[in-house]
Amino acid sequence: MTVIAVLAKPPREGLVLPELAATTPLSEAAVAEFYEAMLRDTFLAADRSGGELLVNYLPEAQFDEAYHTDIDPVAELRSIAADTLEDVSDVRFEPQVGSTVSARAGNTLTHLLDNEEVASAAVVFGTAPLLSRLQVDSAAMKLRTNEVVLGPAADGRVYYAGFTEPVDFTESFEGIELQRLTNRAGDADLDTEFIPMSPRVDTKQDLLSLLPMLRARFTAERIVPEYTAAFVHEQGLDVAPGDDGPELVVDAE
């Protein structure tokens, strides 16, 4: 069984996806709603898979005091998980440890593989709404015969990174993550396999890439991530051709 560590922040205005709020017509409040919707869909995908869901949350000490509230991040995320999943009794909630994303992801993976001696562990970004149970289970199957399994996203990022043995995670979740993680696996003489590419939404361009996929799925009556799809519908999000290329359309009801 693979432990799926979802890297999560409390969905607070300004704290999550700041670049998206700064470069699109979406307000900080709407962006926080969007982040929460994607996070809920990520929880569902991990929970419905054959893996074990670990919500690896960012504690308040790790972000600016301007985003602190009277509610502890773990309580906030536990409430979201409880409202999303049928049963949270087996869901683990543990704080991230480290000063950078690479350090936090690496510490989590190393702890699970070395200290808890789990067979395999993966970190998943909560901003990959098209992640599905089938992808998570496919990755778990590949981890039986490969030490590293990566899910590529645009611009050299990853949305899923699974391991049966730790590597040198220093700065590995920065820059061209896919290549860096593959290089680190090679340095450790580990085999790397991949699962299909899927969007990870951190920027305006990411959102412009995601929306046609969702809209196409709507039209074709295929499965869509329910919370993300509901947000897109409620906000009237779409992509239209513009003078300088595709443009985001927001037509909230």
Stockholm file with secondary structure:
# STOCKHOLM 1.0

chainA/1-253         MTVIAVLAKPPREGLVLPELAATTPLSEAAVAEFYEAMLRDTFLAADRSGGELLVNYLPEAQFDEAYHTDIDPVAELRSIAADTLEDVSDVRFEPQVGSTVSARAGNTLTHLLDNEEVASAAVVFGTAPLLSRLQVDSAAMKLRTNEVVLGPAADGRVYYAGFTEPVDFTESFEGIELQRLTNRAGDADLDTEFIPMSPRVDTKQDLLSLLPMLRARFTAERIVPEYTAAFVHEQGLDVAPGDDGPELVVDAE
#=GR chainA/1-253 SS CEEEEEEECCCCTTTSCHHHHHHSSCCHHHHHHHHHHHHHHHHHHHHHSSSEEEEEECCGGGSCGGGCCSSCHHHHHHHHHHHHSSCCTTCEEEECCSSSHHHHHHHHHHIIIIISCCSEEEEEETTCTTCCHHHHHHHHHHTTTCSEEEEECGGGCEEEEEESSCCCCTTTTSSSHHHHHHHHHHHTTCCEEECCCCCCCSSHHHHHHHHHHHHHHHHHTCCCCHHHHHHHHHHTCEEEEETTEEEEECCCC
#=GC SS_cons         CEEEEEEECCCCTTTSCHHHHHHSSCCHHHHHHHHHHHHHHHHHHHHHSSSEEEEEECCGGGSCGGGCCSSCHHHHHHHHHHHHSSCCTTCEEEECCSSSHHHHHHHHHHIIIIISCCSEEEEEETTCTTCCHHHHHHHHHHTTTCSEEEEECGGGCEEEEEESSCCCCTTTTSSSHHHHHHHHHHHTTCCEEECCCCCCCSSHHHHHHHHHHHHHHHHHTCCCCHHHHHHHHHHTCEEEEETTEEEEECCCC
//
